[in-house]
Each structure stands twice: as structure tokens, then as C-alpha cells.
Amino acid sequence: SLTCTTRSSSSSSIANQKRRSNMFRRAASLISRRTVAARSVNWDYLSSTIGDKVDIAGMRANVEEMEETVMKAPKKITPIDYKAWEAKVGKGPVDAVKKEYERWVKEEKAGLTVTFDEAQKKVIQEDCQTMVNECQTFEDWHRLRLRELEIEIAKITYEKDNIDSLTADDMMKRYPHIAERVDAQIEEGVWPNYKE
């Protein structure tokens, strides 16, 4: 099962806790080792495109902090070694902390924890994968569109630099819609700059 503990203790906010828990789990799932390694963020590109509208530096700091937290997260929870702590700070403080912790586990943890069974866990994982796929499709589409624009800019730049050597046929092939318009005007007997 999948468990997430939230910080609010209000019983009226359980629904909000579940939604926040879903958000946290999704973020953690998306930043898996494989995803981080395979699809790193192009921060320079983001800064050059939307940097004037979004705090890219703050976003990057948050993402990197979250990545570091996920990467360093332990695979399993290690039980508290109370004996070792007693040797370091004494029995009194350790007993007080232990008592408070056990009270929290017994009285409060259940109200702050949302546990998902295997079926729910599967749905969450599928939702996360769908989100990743959609984001990748969105990114791929924009990369393709960007490449198309780069090619178009290169063509226009070439024509500008070589305008004197381009023939009418070259221009008609390059801009077929202009060729169609010229043919239509000829067919209608309308000639550019013609005055009676």
C-alpha cells in the first residue's frame, strides 16, 4: 500500500489533504531517477522564452531541491535506536521524546495519514504515466514546430541575401500562393500596376 502523512489535523480538511497527497505523490513519481536522467530541463531555453513572466531561478531551485530530496529518500524506514540516543543525550530527554512520539502515533497519525491500496496505487501510477506521456508529446510537438520555423527563417534569410540572383520562377516555386494569385489575375485580365 501507499501511505502519505499530511500536517493538518483538522477533520474537515481530509478531502484537501487527499488532493495535496496526490499532488506530492505525483511530483515524486515524475522525478524518478530515469526521468531526471533522460529528460533534464533546458533552463536556458525557459529563461529566454518565458523568463520575463516566470521566476525561472526560483522554479529551478525548487525543482532541484525536490529532485535532491527524492534521490536521497531512503528505500525503507529505519527504526529509531533509542538506546543509542540515550547514550548520547541521556535517558530523560529520550524518554520524553519517545513518549510524545508514541502518543502521536497512537492518537494523531491515523487522522493525518491517507493509505492507498494496490488498486488505488496502480491508478495513481497510471495517471502519472499519462501526465508524463502528455508532457512529452507536448514537448515533441513544440520541438518539431521550432525546427520548422528555423528552416523557414533559413529560407527567408537565403532569399534576402540572394534576392538579386533569384528568378521569377524561383519565387513562384517558393511561394505557390503568389503564383496562383498571379495566374488568376492574368486569367481575369488584371495586371499589377496597370492604369488605363
C-alpha angles and dihedrals in degrees: 000000000000119000132189127181119209128197103231117093098192112119090208092064099057091112091053090047090055092050092049090047090054090051093051093047092048092052091049093047093049092052097060119149091256095049094047092049097044101041110031117177118259097224094175090057092049091049092051094048109035102005092112091058103035132048095242094174091054092045091050092050091051094047094047091048091050092047091051092049092050094045092050096044111122118248090228138014114259114217116243112263099219093175092058091050092048088057090053105041106010136261098274099062092041092052091051093051092044092051093050092046093050090048090052091049092049100041110023112020095077091057092050099043129084115196123195125201123225094270092053091044089054091051091051092050091048090050090051092049090049090052091050092049092049092049091049091050090049091050093046092050092052092046089054092047090049090052091051090052092048090053091048091050090050091053093049091047091051092050092049092051093045101034093125093057097045117103128214089254090054091053093046091053091047094048108031092171089063090049090052091050093049091049090049092050091049090049090051092045093245113139125191114257091003115155127179 
